[in-house]
Structure formats: C-alpha cells, structure tokens
Amino acid sequence: MNDDYKDSYESDEANLDSKSDAKVILFLIIVAVIAMTYWVAVQ
C-alpha cells in the first residue's frame, strides 16, 4: 500500500499533507456525530 501513495502523490511532502488532512477531516466528522447525538438526546 505504501507504493500506492508514492504513485498518487508527487512528493513525500504532498503525501504527508494528505494524511494530516484526512486526520483533521476524520476528527471533524467524529465531533459532528457527537454533537448531533447530544442534540438529539437533549430534544
């Protein structure tokens, strides 16, 4: 799977940027799900 990353991105820097972006998006999704769950529970 490591080879797939090298084919998809032009440089190691772009590869690291994409991984950090994915972590941020995942974190935001988790926060949104928790917020929605809390909002529904309070109603």
Sequence and secondary structure as in RCSB ss.txt:
>XXXX:A:sequence
MNDDYKDSYESDEANLDSKSDAKVILFLIIVAVIAMTYWVAVQ
>XXXX:A:secstr
 HHHHHHH SSHHHHHHHHHHHHHHHHHHHHHHHHHHHHHHH 
